[in-house]
Amino acid sequence: MDRIFRNPANGHTETVSIESAYFVFYFGPFYLAYRGLWAHFFIWVILVGGVAGVTGGPGLLIALPIVIIAYCFAIKGILAKSYLRRG
C-alpha cells in the first residue's frame, strides 16, 4: 500500500511505495544518498566496508546480501519517518 506525504507549505507530494525496495536492491547506497538519507548511507558503507575490511574481502559476500535484504524490508518505514520529520 502506498503512502502519500504532502508538504503543507508548498503542496509538494512524495509517495512511498514498494518501488523503494526495488531501488534499494538495485542501487543500494546511491538510492539512500539520492533520497537524502545520509545517515543510512554512511551506516551502509560502514557495515559493508567494515566487514569487508576486517575479513580481508570475503566478508563482503556475507555482509552485502544481509544489508541489502535488511534495507529492502526497512526502507518504507525509513522514508516515511524521514518525510514525517521534514513536515
Secondary structure, DSSP 8 states (H G I E B T S, - for coil): --EEEE-TTT--EEEE-THHHHHHHHHTHHHHHHTT-HHHHHHHHHHHHHHHHHHTSTTHHHHHHHHHHHHHHHHHHHHHHHHHHH-
